[in-house]
């Protein structure tokens, strides 16, 4: 039998148990050694769940060599996702929804373009295309970060999971 008590510390919830089973938090002298080291290493600040209001804006992650991501979410539930792949750019237009802390973007138009070219021309209609992400938003020192984990990336009915990293850390601009 496991007995659970909860202690509230500033931004930390500690759960104590009277038994040790595989997968339990390691303890020394009544203090947890690591609640979740992977999660702790990824978290920069206070976490908040995804909401329609919290994702509105433009979020970006850029790497050298013109690689990166740009996610724009608008108050009318429209989304624009741009993937920078060196000399190629993939642009997706869609409508987003948030349910059970999962962000789903239903893609209705997309295009691939070389570096030069107009962003509003050359789109083709997308069929059976959507992006599904799990995630949350963090805030530290007034800096907002949107952390998304791809759960399903479907383009024209095909699994296209290679377009995104396992964890995308987007900064609000």
Phi and psi in radians as a Rosetta constraint file:
Dihedral C 1 N 2 CA 2 C 2 CIRCULARHARMONIC -1.901 0.35
Dihedral N 2 CA 2 C 2 N 3 CIRCULARHARMONIC 2.255 0.35
Dihedral C 2 N 3 CA 3 C 3 CIRCULARHARMONIC -1.787 0.35
Dihedral N 3 CA 3 C 3 N 4 CIRCULARHARMONIC 2.264 0.35
Dihedral C 3 N 4 CA 4 C 4 CIRCULARHARMONIC -2.040 0.35
Dihedral N 4 CA 4 C 4 N 5 CIRCULARHARMONIC 2.286 0.35
Dihedral C 4 N 5 CA 5 C 5 CIRCULARHARMONIC -2.275 0.35
Dihedral N 5 CA 5 C 5 N 6 CIRCULARHARMONIC 2.606 0.35
Dihedral C 5 N 6 CA 6 C 6 CIRCULARHARMONIC -2.094 0.35
Dihedral N 6 CA 6 C 6 N 7 CIRCULARHARMONIC 2.251 0.35
Dihedral C 6 N 7 CA 7 C 7 CIRCULARHARMONIC -1.944 0.35
Dihedral N 7 CA 7 C 7 N 8 CIRCULARHARMONIC 2.285 0.35
Dihedral C 7 N 8 CA 8 C 8 CIRCULARHARMONIC -1.719 0.35
Dihedral N 8 CA 8 C 8 N 9 CIRCULARHARMONIC 2.076 0.35
Dihedral C 8 N 9 CA 9 C 9 CIRCULARHARMONIC -2.017 0.35
Dihedral N 9 CA 9 C 9 N 10 CIRCULARHARMONIC 2.866 0.35
Dihedral C 9 N 10 CA 10 C 10 CIRCULARHARMONIC -0.965 0.35
Dihedral N 10 CA 10 C 10 N 11 CIRCULARHARMONIC 2.011 0.35
Dihedral C 10 N 11 CA 11 C 11 CIRCULARHARMONIC 0.994 0.35
Dihedral N 11 CA 11 C 11 N 12 CIRCULARHARMONIC 0.411 0.35
Dihedral C 11 N 12 CA 12 C 12 CIRCULARHARMONIC -2.511 0.35
Dihedral N 12 CA 12 C 12 N 13 CIRCULARHARMONIC 2.251 0.35
Dihedral C 12 N 13 CA 13 C 13 CIRCULARHARMONIC -1.921 0.35
Dihedral N 13 CA 13 C 13 N 14 CIRCULARHARMONIC 2.184 0.35
Dihedral C 13 N 14 CA 14 C 14 CIRCULARHARMONIC -1.917 0.35
Dihedral N 14 CA 14 C 14 N 15 CIRCULARHARMONIC 2.227 0.35
Dihedral C 14 N 15 CA 15 C 15 CIRCULARHARMONIC -1.958 0.35
Dihedral N 15 CA 15 C 15 N 16 CIRCULARHARMONIC 2.180 0.35
Dihedral C 15 N 16 CA 16 C 16 CIRCULARHARMONIC -1.844 0.35
Dihedral N 16 CA 16 C 16 N 17 CIRCULARHARMONIC 2.526 0.35
Dihedral C 16 N 17 CA 17 C 17 CIRCULARHARMONIC -2.242 0.35
Dihedral N 17 CA 17 C 17 N 18 CIRCULARHARMONIC 2.706 0.35
Dihedral C 17 N 18 CA 18 C 18 CIRCULARHARMONIC -1.642 0.35
Dihedral N 18 CA 18 C 18 N 19 CIRCULARHARMONIC -0.097 0.35
Dihedral C 18 N 19 CA 19 C 19 CIRCULARHARMONIC -2.243 0.35
Dihedral N 19 CA 19 C 19 N 20 CIRCULARHARMONIC 2.765 0.35
Dihedral C 19 N 20 CA 20 C 20 CIRCULARHARMONIC -2.043 0.35
Dihedral N 20 CA 20 C 20 N 21 CIRCULARHARMONIC 2.123 0.35
Dihedral C 20 N 21 CA 21 C 21 CIRCULARHARMONIC -2.192 0.35
Dihedral N 21 CA 21 C 21 N 22 CIRCULARHARMONIC 2.768 0.35
Dihedral C 21 N 22 CA 22 C 22 CIRCULARHARMONIC -0.946 0.35
Dihedral N 22 CA 22 C 22 N 23 CIRCULARHARMONIC 2.349 0.35
Dihedral C 22 N 23 CA 23 C 23 CIRCULARHARMONIC 1.639 0.35
Dihedral N 23 CA 23 C 23 N 24 CIRCULARHARMONIC -0.164 0.35
Dihedral C 23 N 24 CA 24 C 24 CIRCULARHARMONIC -1.208 0.35
Dihedral N 24 CA 24 C 24 N 25 CIRCULARHARMONIC 2.842 0.35
Dihedral C 24 N 25 CA 25 C 25 CIRCULARHARMONIC -1.227 0.35
Dihedral N 25 CA 25 C 25 N 26 CIRCULARHARMONIC 2.270 0.35
Dihedral C 25 N 26 CA 26 C 26 CIRCULARHARMONIC -1.229 0.35
Dihedral N 26 CA 26 C 26 N 27 CIRCULARHARMONIC 2.432 0.35
Dihedral C 26 N 27 CA 27 C 27 CIRCULARHARMONIC -2.158 0.35
Dihedral N 27 CA 27 C 27 N 28 CIRCULARHARMONIC 2.600 0.35
Dihedral C 27 N 28 CA 28 C 28 CIRCULARHARMONIC -2.479 0.35
Dihedral N 28 CA 28 C 28 N 29 CIRCULARHARMONIC 2.102 0.35
Dihedral C 28 N 29 CA 29 C 29 CIRCULARHARMONIC 0.963 0.35
Dihedral N 29 CA 29 C 29 N 30 CIRCULARHARMONIC 0.700 0.35
Dihedral C 29 N 30 CA 30 C 30 CIRCULARHARMONIC 1.344 0.35
Dihedral N 30 CA 30 C 30 N 31 CIRCULARHARMONIC 0.156 0.35
Dihedral C 30 N 31 CA 31 C 31 CIRCULARHARMONIC -2.056 0.35
Dihedral N 31 CA 31 C 31 N 32 CIRCULARHARMONIC 2.282 0.35
Dihedral C 31 N 32 CA 32 C 32 CIRCULARHARMONIC -1.193 0.35
Dihedral N 32 CA 32 C 32 N 33 CIRCULARHARMONIC 2.334 0.35
Dihedral C 32 N 33 CA 33 C 33 CIRCULARHARMONIC -1.370 0.35
Dihedral N 33 CA 33 C 33 N 34 CIRCULARHARMONIC -0.670 0.35
Dihedral C 33 N 34 CA 34 C 34 CIRCULARHARMONIC -2.724 0.35
Dihedral N 34 CA 34 C 34 N 35 CIRCULARHARMONIC 2.080 0.35
Dihedral C 34 N 35 CA 35 C 35 CIRCULARHARMONIC -1.269 0.35
Dihedral N 35 CA 35 C 35 N 36 CIRCULARHARMONIC -0.867 0.35
Dihedral C 35 N 36 CA 36 C 36 CIRCULARHARMONIC -2.850 0.35
Dihedral N 36 CA 36 C 36 N 37 CIRCULARHARMONIC 1.636 0.35
Dihedral C 36 N 37 CA 37 C 37 CIRCULARHARMONIC -1.102 0.35
Dihedral N 37 CA 37 C 37 N 38 CIRCULARHARMONIC -0.604 0.35
Dihedral C 37 N 38 CA 38 C 38 CIRCULARHARMONIC -1.150 0.35
Dihedral N 38 CA 38 C 38 N 39 CIRCULARHARMONIC -0.837 0.35
Dihedral C 38 N 39 CA 39 C 39 CIRCULARHARMONIC -1.124 0.35
Dihedral N 39 CA 39 C 39 N 40 CIRCULARHARMONIC -0.725 0.35
Dihedral C 39 N 40 CA 40 C 40 CIRCULARHARMONIC -1.103 0.35
Dihedral N 40 CA 40 C 40 N 41 CIRCULARHARMONIC -0.659 0.35
Dihedral C 40 N 41 CA 41 C 41 CIRCULARHARMONIC -1.211 0.35
Dihedral N 41 CA 41 C 41 N 42 CIRCULARHARMONIC -0.485 0.35
Dihedral C 41 N 42 CA 42 C 42 CIRCULARHARMONIC -1.518 0.35
Dihedral N 42 CA 42 C 42 N 43 CIRCULARHARMONIC -0.333 0.35
Dihedral C 42 N 43 CA 43 C 43 CIRCULARHARMONIC -1.570 0.35
Dihedral N 43 CA 43 C 43 N 44 CIRCULARHARMONIC 2.195 0.35
Dihedral C 43 N 44 CA 44 C 44 CIRCULARHARMONIC -1.698 0.35
Dihedral N 44 CA 44 C 44 N 45 CIRCULARHARMONIC -0.430 0.35
Dihedral C 44 N 45 CA 45 C 45 CIRCULARHARMONIC -2.860 0.35
Dihedral N 45 CA 45 C 45 N 46 CIRCULARHARMONIC -2.736 0.35
Dihedral C 45 N 46 CA 46 C 46 CIRCULARHARMONIC -1.169 0.35
Dihedral N 46 CA 46 C 46 N 47 CIRCULARHARMONIC 2.221 0.35
Dihedral C 46 N 47 CA 47 C 47 CIRCULARHARMONIC -1.512 0.35
Dihedral N 47 CA 47 C 47 N 48 CIRCULARHARMONIC 2.507 0.35
Dihedral C 47 N 48 CA 48 C 48 CIRCULARHARMONIC -2.418 0.35
Dihedral N 48 CA 48 C 48 N 49 CIRCULARHARMONIC 2.557 0.35
Dihedral C 48 N 49 CA 49 C 49 CIRCULARHARMONIC -1.199 0.35
Dihedral N 49 CA 49 C 49 N 50 CIRCULARHARMONIC 2.807 0.35
Dihedral C 49 N 50 CA 50 C 50 CIRCULARHARMONIC -1.273 0.35
Dihedral N 50 CA 50 C 50 N 51 CIRCULARHARMONIC 2.297 0.35
Dihedral C 50 N 51 CA 51 C 51 CIRCULARHARMONIC -2.364 0.35
Dihedral N 51 CA 51 C 51 N 52 CIRCULARHARMONIC 2.862 0.35
Dihedral C 51 N 52 CA 52 C 52 CIRCULARHARMONIC -1.027 0.35
Dihedral N 52 CA 52 C 52 N 53 CIRCULARHARMONIC -0.670 0.35
Dihedral C 52 N 53 CA 53 C 53 CIRCULARHARMONIC -1.285 0.35
Dihedral N 53 CA 53 C 53 N 54 CIRCULARHARMONIC -0.634 0.35
Dihedral C 53 N 54 CA 54 C 54 CIRCULARHARMONIC -1.296 0.35
Dihedral N 54 CA 54 C 54 N 55 CIRCULARHARMONIC -0.372 0.35
Dihedral C 54 N 55 CA 55 C 55 CIRCULARHARMONIC -1.659 0.35
Dihedral N 55 CA 55 C 55 N 56 CIRCULARHARMONIC -0.203 0.35
Dihedral C 55 N 56 CA 56 C 56 CIRCULARHARMONIC -1.052 0.35
Dihedral N 56 CA 56 C 56 N 57 CIRCULARHARMONIC 2.308 0.35
Dihedral C 56 N 57 CA 57 C 57 CIRCULARHARMONIC 2.299 0.35
Dihedral N 57 CA 57 C 57 N 58 CIRCULARHARMONIC -3.001 0.35
Dihedral C 57 N 58 CA 58 C 58 CIRCULARHARMONIC -1.952 0.35
Dihedral N 58 CA 58 C 58 N 59 CIRCULARHARMONIC 2.269 0.35
Dihedral C 58 N 59 CA 59 C 59 CIRCULARHARMONIC -2.142 0.35
Dihedral N 59 CA 59 C 59 N 60 CIRCULARHARMONIC 2.407 0.35
Dihedral C 59 N 60 CA 60 C 60 CIRCULARHARMONIC -2.437 0.35
Dihedral N 60 CA 60 C 60 N 61 CIRCULARHARMONIC 2.661 0.35
Dihedral C 60 N 61 CA 61 C 61 CIRCULARHARMONIC -2.481 0.35
Dihedral N 61 CA 61 C 61 N 62 CIRCULARHARMONIC 2.009 0.35
Dihedral C 61 N 62 CA 62 C 62 CIRCULARHARMONIC -2.077 0.35
Dihedral N 62 CA 62 C 62 N 63 CIRCULARHARMONIC 2.457 0.35
Dihedral C 62 N 63 CA 63 C 63 CIRCULARHARMONIC -2.070 0.35
Dihedral N 63 CA 63 C 63 N 64 CIRCULARHARMONIC 2.895 0.35
Dihedral C 63 N 64 CA 64 C 64 CIRCULARHARMONIC -1.178 0.35
Dihedral N 64 CA 64 C 64 N 65 CIRCULARHARMONIC 2.768 0.35
Dihedral C 64 N 65 CA 65 C 65 CIRCULARHARMONIC 1.372 0.35
Dihedral N 65 CA 65 C 65 N 66 CIRCULARHARMONIC 0.367 0.35
Dihedral C 65 N 66 CA 66 C 66 CIRCULARHARMONIC 1.017 0.35
Dihedral N 66 CA 66 C 66 N 67 CIRCULARHARMONIC 0.849 0.35
Dihedral C 66 N 67 CA 67 C 67 CIRCULARHARMONIC -2.022 0.35
Dihedral N 67 CA 67 C 67 N 68 CIRCULARHARMONIC 2.554 0.35
Dihedral C 67 N 68 CA 68 C 68 CIRCULARHARMONIC 2.669 0.35
Dihedral N 68 CA 68 C 68 N 69 CIRCULARHARMONIC -2.907 0.35
Dihedral C 68 N 69 CA 69 C 69 CIRCULARHARMONIC -2.376 0.35
Dihedral N 69 CA 69 C 69 N 70 CIRCULARHARMONIC 2.637 0.35
Dihedral C 69 N 70 CA 70 C 70 CIRCULARHARMONIC -2.457 0.35
Dihedral N 70 CA 70 C 70 N 71 CIRCULARHARMONIC 2.071 0.35
Dihedral C 70 N 71 CA 71 C 71 CIRCULARHARMONIC -2.005 0.35
Dihedral N 71 CA 71 C 71 N 72 CIRCULARHARMONIC 2.179 0.35
Dihedral C 71 N 72 CA 72 C 72 CIRCULARHARMONIC -2.098 0.35
Dihedral N 72 CA 72 C 72 N 73 CIRCULARHARMONIC 2.193 0.35
Dihedral C 72 N 73 CA 73 C 73 CIRCULARHARMONIC -2.066 0.35
Dihedral N 73 CA 73 C 73 N 74 CIRCULARHARMONIC 2.275 0.35
Dihedral C 73 N 74 CA 74 C 74 CIRCULARHARMONIC -1.936 0.35
Dihedral N 74 CA 74 C 74 N 75 CIRCULARHARMONIC 2.792 0.35
Dihedral C 74 N 75 CA 75 C 75 CIRCULARHARMONIC -1.191 0.35
Dihedral N 75 CA 75 C 75 N 76 CIRCULARHARMONIC -0.278 0.35
Dihedral C 75 N 76 CA 76 C 76 CIRCULARHARMONIC -1.584 0.35
Dihedral N 76 CA 76 C 76 N 77 CIRCULARHARMONIC 0.312 0.35
Dihedral C 76 N 77 CA 77 C 77 CIRCULARHARMONIC 1.240 0.35
Dihedral N 77 CA 77 C 77 N 78 CIRCULARHARMONIC 0.230 0.35
Dihedral C 77 N 78 CA 78 C 78 CIRCULARHARMONIC -1.528 0.35
Dihedral N 78 CA 78 C 78 N 79 CIRCULARHARMONIC 2.649 0.35
Dihedral C 78 N 79 CA 79 C 79 CIRCULARHARMONIC -2.379 0.35
Dihedral N 79 CA 79 C 79 N 80 CIRCULARHARMONIC 2.564 0.35
Dihedral C 79 N 80 CA 80 C 80 CIRCULARHARMONIC -2.275 0.35
Dihedral N 80 CA 80 C 80 N 81 CIRCULARHARMONIC 2.089 0.35
Dihedral C 80 N 81 CA 81 C 81 CIRCULARHARMONIC -2.050 0.35
Dihedral N 81 CA 81 C 81 N 82 CIRCULARHARMONIC 2.227 0.35
Dihedral C 81 N 82 CA 82 C 82 CIRCULARHARMONIC -2.113 0.35
Dihedral N 82 CA 82 C 82 N 83 CIRCULARHARMONIC 2.214 0.35
Dihedral C 82 N 83 CA 83 C 83 CIRCULARHARMONIC -1.913 0.35
Dihedral N 83 CA 83 C 83 N 84 CIRCULARHARMONIC 2.139 0.35
Dihedral C 83 N 84 CA 84 C 84 CIRCULARHARMONIC -1.710 0.35
Dihedral N 84 CA 84 C 84 N 85 CIRCULARHARMONIC 2.058 0.35
Dihedral C 84 N 85 CA 85 C 85 CIRCULARHARMONIC -2.161 0.35
Dihedral N 85 CA 85 C 85 N 86 CIRCULARHARMONIC 1.186 0.35
Dihedral C 85 N 86 CA 86 C 86 CIRCULARHARMONIC 1.074 0.35
Dihedral N 86 CA 86 C 86 N 87 CIRCULARHARMONIC -1.875 0.35
Dihedral C 86 N 87 CA 87 C 87 CIRCULARHARMONIC -1.525 0.35
Dihedral N 87 CA 87 C 87 N 88 CIRCULARHARMONIC -0.122 0.35
Dihedral C 87 N 88 CA 88 C 88 CIRCULARHARMONIC -1.905 0.35
Dihedral N 88 CA 88 C 88 N 89 CIRCULARHARMONIC 2.597 0.35
Dihedral C 88 N 89 CA 89 C 89 CIRCULARHARMONIC -2.304 0.35
Dihedral N 89 CA 89 C 89 N 90 CIRCULARHARMONIC 2.285 0.35
Dihedral C 89 N 90 CA 90 C 90 CIRCULARHARMONIC -1.889 0.35
Dihedral N 90 CA 90 C 90 N 91 CIRCULARHARMONIC 2.256 0.35
Dihedral C 90 N 91 CA 91 C 91 CIRCULARHARMONIC -2.154 0.35
Dihedral N 91 CA 91 C 91 N 92 CIRCULARHARMONIC 2.269 0.35
Dihedral C 91 N 92 CA 92 C 92 CIRCULARHARMONIC -2.173 0.35
Dihedral N 92 CA 92 C 92 N 93 CIRCULARHARMONIC 2.287 0.35
Dihedral C 92 N 93 CA 93 C 93 CIRCULARHARMONIC -1.884 0.35
Dihedral N 93 CA 93 C 93 N 94 CIRCULARHARMONIC 2.425 0.35
Dihedral C 93 N 94 CA 94 C 94 CIRCULARHARMONIC -2.781 0.35
Dihedral N 94 CA 94 C 94 N 95 CIRCULARHARMONIC -3.086 0.35
Dihedral C 94 N 95 CA 95 C 95 CIRCULARHARMONIC -2.133 0.35
Dihedral N 95 CA 95 C 95 N 96 CIRCULARHARMONIC 2.312 0.35
Dihedral C 95 N 96 CA 96 C 96 CIRCULARHARMONIC -1.921 0.35
Dihedral N 96 CA 96 C 96 N 97 CIRCULARHARMONIC 2.717 0.35
Dihedral C 96 N 97 CA 97 C 97 CIRCULARHARMONIC -2.475 0.35
Dihedral N 97 CA 97 C 97 N 98 CIRCULARHARMONIC 2.716 0.35
Dihedral C 97 N 98 CA 98 C 98 CIRCULARHARMONIC -2.234 0.35
Dihedral N 98 CA 98 C 98 N 99 CIRCULARHARMONIC 2.198 0.35
Dihedral C 98 N 99 CA 99 C 99 CIRCULARHARMONIC -2.588 0.35
Dihedral N 99 CA 99 C 99 N 100 CIRCULARHARMONIC 2.320 0.35
Dihedral C 99 N 100 CA 100 C 100 CIRCULARHARMONIC 0.932 0.35
Dihedral N 100 CA 100 C 100 N 101 CIRCULARHARMONIC 0.714 0.35
Dihedral C 100 N 101 CA 101 C 101 CIRCULARHARMONIC 1.043 0.35
Dihedral N 101 CA 101 C 101 N 102 CIRCULARHARMONIC 0.504 0.35
Dihedral C 101 N 102 CA 102 C 102 CIRCULARHARMONIC -2.091 0.35
Dihedral N 102 CA 102 C 102 N 103 CIRCULARHARMONIC 2.327 0.35
Dihedral C 102 N 103 CA 103 C 103 CIRCULARHARMONIC -1.731 0.35
Dihedral N 103 CA 103 C 103 N 104 CIRCULARHARMONIC 2.085 0.35
Dihedral C 103 N 104 CA 104 C 104 CIRCULARHARMONIC -2.035 0.35
Dihedral N 104 CA 104 C 104 N 105 CIRCULARHARMONIC 2.226 0.35
Dihedral C 104 N 105 CA 105 C 105 CIRCULARHARMONIC -1.986 0.35
Dihedral N 105 CA 105 C 105 N 106 CIRCULARHARMONIC 1.945 0.35
Dihedral C 105 N 106 CA 106 C 106 CIRCULARHARMONIC -1.492 0.35
Dihedral N 106 CA 106 C 106 N 107 CIRCULARHARMONIC 1.994 0.35
Dihedral C 106 N 107 CA 107 C 107 CIRCULARHARMONIC -1.459 0.35
Dihedral N 107 CA 107 C 107 N 108 CIRCULARHARMONIC 2.263 0.35
Dihedral C 107 N 108 CA 108 C 108 CIRCULARHARMONIC -2.007 0.35
Dihedral N 108 CA 108 C 108 N 109 CIRCULARHARMONIC -0.341 0.35
Dihedral C 108 N 109 CA 109 C 109 CIRCULARHARMONIC -2.526 0.35
Dihedral N 109 CA 109 C 109 N 110 CIRCULARHARMONIC 2.613 0.35
Dihedral C 109 N 110 CA 110 C 110 CIRCULARHARMONIC -2.685 0.35
Dihedral N 110 CA 110 C 110 N 111 CIRCULARHARMONIC 2.807 0.35
Dihedral C 110 N 111 CA 111 C 111 CIRCULARHARMONIC -2.764 0.35
Dihedral N 111 CA 111 C 111 N 112 CIRCULARHARMONIC 2.730 0.35
Dihedral C 111 N 112 CA 112 C 112 CIRCULARHARMONIC -2.018 0.35
Dihedral N 112 CA 112 C 112 N 113 CIRCULARHARMONIC 2.321 0.35
Dihedral C 112 N 113 CA 113 C 113 CIRCULARHARMONIC -2.446 0.35
Dihedral N 113 CA 113 C 113 N 114 CIRCULARHARMONIC 2.697 0.35
Dihedral C 113 N 114 CA 114 C 114 CIRCULARHARMONIC -1.345 0.35
Dihedral N 114 CA 114 C 114 N 115 CIRCULARHARMONIC 3.033 0.35
Dihedral C 114 N 115 CA 115 C 115 CIRCULARHARMONIC -0.881 0.35
Dihedral N 115 CA 115 C 115 N 116 CIRCULARHARMONIC -0.769 0.35
Dihedral C 115 N 116 CA 116 C 116 CIRCULARHARMONIC -1.561 0.35
Dihedral N 116 CA 116 C 116 N 117 CIRCULARHARMONIC 2.665 0.35
Dihedral C 116 N 117 CA 117 C 117 CIRCULARHARMONIC 2.382 0.35
Dihedral N 117 CA 117 C 117 N 118 CIRCULARHARMONIC 2.729 0.35
Dihedral C 117 N 118 CA 118 C 118 CIRCULARHARMONIC -1.386 0.35
Dihedral N 118 CA 118 C 118 N 119 CIRCULARHARMONIC 2.440 0.35
Dihedral C 118 N 119 CA 119 C 119 CIRCULARHARMONIC -1.293 0.35
Dihedral N 119 CA 119 C 119 N 120 CIRCULARHARMONIC -0.381 0.35
Dihedral C 119 N 120 CA 120 C 120 CIRCULARHARMONIC -1.688 0.35
Dihedral N 120 CA 120 C 120 N 121 CIRCULARHARMONIC 0.012 0.35
Dihedral C 120 N 121 CA 121 C 121 CIRCULARHARMONIC -2.048 0.35
Dihedral N 121 CA 121 C 121 N 122 CIRCULARHARMONIC 2.726 0.35
Dihedral C 121 N 122 CA 122 C 122 CIRCULARHARMONIC 1.513 0.35
Dihedral N 122 CA 122 C 122 N 123 CIRCULARHARMONIC 0.256 0.35
Dihedral C 122 N 123 CA 123 C 123 CIRCULARHARMONIC -1.374 0.35
Dihedral N 123 CA 123 C 123 N 124 CIRCULARHARMONIC 2.591 0.35
Dihedral C 123 N 124 CA 124 C 124 CIRCULARHARMONIC -2.066 0.35
Dihedral N 124 CA 124 C 124 N 125 CIRCULARHARMONIC 2.623 0.35
Dihedral C 124 N 125 CA 125 C 125 CIRCULARHARMONIC -1.197 0.35
Dihedral N 125 CA 125 C 125 N 126 CIRCULARHARMONIC 2.413 0.35
Dihedral C 125 N 126 CA 126 C 126 CIRCULARHARMONIC -1.734 0.35
Dihedral N 126 CA 126 C 126 N 127 CIRCULARHARMONIC 2.490 0.35
Dihedral C 126 N 127 CA 127 C 127 CIRCULARHARMONIC -2.074 0.35
Dihedral N 127 CA 127 C 127 N 128 CIRCULARHARMONIC 2.355 0.35
Dihedral C 127 N 128 CA 128 C 128 CIRCULARHARMONIC 0.862 0.35
Dihedral N 128 CA 128 C 128 N 129 CIRCULARHARMONIC 0.883 0.35
Dihedral C 128 N 129 CA 129 C 129 CIRCULARHARMONIC -2.154 0.35
Dihedral N 129 CA 129 C 129 N 130 CIRCULARHARMONIC 2.311 0.35
Dihedral C 129 N 130 CA 130 C 130 CIRCULARHARMONIC -2.787 0.35
Dihedral N 130 CA 130 C 130 N 131 CIRCULARHARMONIC 2.751 0.35
Dihedral C 130 N 131 CA 131 C 131 CIRCULARHARMONIC -2.052 0.35
Dihedral N 131 CA 131 C 131 N 132 CIRCULARHARMONIC 2.319 0.35
Dihedral C 131 N 132 CA 132 C 132 CIRCULARHARMONIC -2.152 0.35
Dihedral N 132 CA 132 C 132 N 133 CIRCULARHARMONIC 2.153 0.35
Dihedral C 132 N 133 CA 133 C 133 CIRCULARHARMONIC -2.181 0.35
Dihedral N 133 CA 133 C 133 N 134 CIRCULARHARMONIC 2.492 0.35
Dihedral C 133 N 134 CA 134 C 134 CIRCULARHARMONIC -1.674 0.35
Dihedral N 134 CA 134 C 134 N 135 CIRCULARHARMONIC 2.695 0.35
Dihedral C 134 N 135 CA 135 C 135 CIRCULARHARMONIC 3.040 0.35
Dihedral N 135 CA 135 C 135 N 136 CIRCULARHARMONIC -3.037 0.35
Dihedral C 135 N 136 CA 136 C 136 CIRCULARHARMONIC -2.825 0.35
Dihedral N 136 CA 136 C 136 N 137 CIRCULARHARMONIC 2.939 0.35
Dihedral C 136 N 137 CA 137 C 137 CIRCULARHARMONIC -1.971 0.35
Dihedral N 137 CA 137 C 137 N 138 CIRCULARHARMONIC 2.462 0.35
Dihedral C 137 N 138 CA 138 C 138 CIRCULARHARMONIC -2.115 0.35
Dihedral N 138 CA 138 C 138 N 139 CIRCULARHARMONIC 2.679 0.35
Dihedral C 138 N 139 CA 139 C 139 CIRCULARHARMONIC -2.339 0.35
Dihedral N 139 CA 139 C 139 N 140 CIRCULARHARMONIC 2.199 0.35
Dihedral C 139 N 140 CA 140 C 140 CIRCULARHARMONIC -2.482 0.35
Dihedral N 140 CA 140 C 140 N 141 CIRCULARHARMONIC 2.204 0.35
Dihedral C 140 N 141 CA 141 C 141 CIRCULARHARMONIC 0.909 0.35
Dihedral N 141 CA 141 C 141 N 142 CIRCULARHARMONIC 0.762 0.35
Dihedral C 141 N 142 CA 142 C 142 CIRCULARHARMONIC 1.124 0.35
Dihedral N 142 CA 142 C 142 N 143 CIRCULARHARMONIC 0.188 0.35
Dihedral C 142 N 143 CA 143 C 143 CIRCULARHARMONIC -1.720 0.35
Dihedral N 143 CA 143 C 143 N 144 CIRCULARHARMONIC 2.111 0.35
Dihedral C 143 N 144 CA 144 C 144 CIRCULARHARMONIC -1.671 0.35
Dihedral N 144 CA 144 C 144 N 145 CIRCULARHARMONIC 2.370 0.35
Dihedral C 144 N 145 CA 145 C 145 CIRCULARHARMONIC -2.272 0.35
Dihedral N 145 CA 145 C 145 N 146 CIRCULARHARMONIC 2.312 0.35
Dihedral C 145 N 146 CA 146 C 146 CIRCULARHARMONIC -1.809 0.35
Dihedral N 146 CA 146 C 146 N 147 CIRCULARHARMONIC 2.093 0.35
Dihedral C 146 N 147 CA 147 C 147 CIRCULARHARMONIC -1.908 0.35
Dihedral N 147 CA 147 C 147 N 148 CIRCULARHARMONIC 2.033 0.35
Dihedral C 147 N 148 CA 148 C 148 CIRCULARHARMONIC -2.107 0.35
Dihedral N 148 CA 148 C 148 N 149 CIRCULARHARMONIC 2.388 0.35
Dihedral C 148 N 149 CA 149 C 149 CIRCULARHARMONIC -2.018 0.35
Dihedral N 149 CA 149 C 149 N 150 CIRCULARHARMONIC 2.075 0.35
Dihedral C 149 N 150 CA 150 C 150 CIRCULARHARMONIC -1.121 0.35
Dihedral N 150 CA 150 C 150 N 151 CIRCULARHARMONIC 2.235 0.35
Dihedral C 150 N 151 CA 151 C 151 CIRCULARHARMONIC -1.810 0.35
Dihedral N 151 CA 151 C 151 N 152 CIRCULARHARMONIC -0.631 0.35
Dihedral C 151 N 152 CA 152 C 152 CIRCULARHARMONIC -2.704 0.35
Dihedral N 152 CA 152 C 152 N 153 CIRCULARHARMONIC 2.264 0.35
Dihedral C 152 N 153 CA 153 C 153 CIRCULARHARMONIC -2.182 0.35
Dihedral N 153 CA 153 C 153 N 154 CIRCULARHARMONIC 1.821 0.35
Dihedral C 153 N 154 CA 154 C 154 CIRCULARHARMONIC -2.062 0.35
Dihedral N 154 CA 154 C 154 N 155 CIRCULARHARMONIC 2.121 0.35
Dihedral C 154 N 155 CA 155 C 155 CIRCULARHARMONIC -2.170 0.35
Dihedral N 155 CA 155 C 155 N 156 CIRCULARHARMONIC 2.125 0.35
Dihedral C 155 N 156 CA 156 C 156 CIRCULARHARMONIC 0.882 0.35
Dihedral N 156 CA 156 C 156 N 157 CIRCULARHARMONIC 0.713 0.35
Dihedral C 156 N 157 CA 157 C 157 CIRCULARHARMONIC 1.409 0.35
Dihedral N 157 CA 157 C 157 N 158 CIRCULARHARMONIC -0.013 0.35
Dihedral C 157 N 158 CA 158 C 158 CIRCULARHARMONIC -1.898 0.35
Dihedral N 158 CA 158 C 158 N 159 CIRCULARHARMONIC 2.506 0.35
Dihedral C 158 N 159 CA 159 C 159 CIRCULARHARMONIC -1.194 0.35
Dihedral N 159 CA 159 C 159 N 160 CIRCULARHARMONIC 2.164 0.35
Dihedral C 159 N 160 CA 160 C 160 CIRCULARHARMONIC -2.251 0.35
Dihedral N 160 CA 160 C 160 N 161 CIRCULARHARMONIC 0.785 0.35
Dihedral C 160 N 161 CA 161 C 161 CIRCULARHARMONIC -1.130 0.35
Dihedral N 161 CA 161 C 161 N 162 CIRCULARHARMONIC -0.283 0.35
Dihedral C 161 N 162 CA 162 C 162 CIRCULARHARMONIC -1.237 0.35
Dihedral N 162 CA 162 C 162 N 163 CIRCULARHARMONIC -0.133 0.35
Dihedral C 162 N 163 CA 163 C 163 CIRCULARHARMONIC -1.275 0.35
Dihedral N 163 CA 163 C 163 N 164 CIRCULARHARMONIC -0.387 0.35
Dihedral C 163 N 164 CA 164 C 164 CIRCULARHARMONIC -2.185 0.35
Dihedral N 164 CA 164 C 164 N 165 CIRCULARHARMONIC 2.642 0.35
Dihedral C 164 N 165 CA 165 C 165 CIRCULARHARMONIC -1.266 0.35
Dihedral N 165 CA 165 C 165 N 166 CIRCULARHARMONIC 2.851 0.35
Dihedral C 165 N 166 CA 166 C 166 CIRCULARHARMONIC -1.091 0.35
Dihedral N 166 CA 166 C 166 N 167 CIRCULARHARMONIC -0.558 0.35
Dihedral C 166 N 167 CA 167 C 167 CIRCULARHARMONIC -2.417 0.35
Dihedral N 167 CA 167 C 167 N 168 CIRCULARHARMONIC 2.110 0.35
Dihedral C 167 N 168 CA 168 C 168 CIRCULARHARMONIC -1.851 0.35
Dihedral N 168 CA 168 C 168 N 169 CIRCULARHARMONIC 2.086 0.35
Dihedral C 168 N 169 CA 169 C 169 CIRCULARHARMONIC -1.855 0.35
Dihedral N 169 CA 169 C 169 N 170 CIRCULARHARMONIC 1.714 0.35
Dihedral C 169 N 170 CA 170 C 170 CIRCULARHARMONIC -1.698 0.35
Dihedral N 170 CA 170 C 170 N 171 CIRCULARHARMONIC 2.354 0.35
Dihedral C 170 N 171 CA 171 C 171 CIRCULARHARMONIC -1.767 0.35
Dihedral N 171 CA 171 C 171 N 172 CIRCULARHARMONIC 2.397 0.35
Dihedral C 171 N 172 CA 172 C 172 CIRCULARHARMONIC -1.293 0.35
Dihedral N 172 CA 172 C 172 N 173 CIRCULARHARMONIC 2.362 0.35
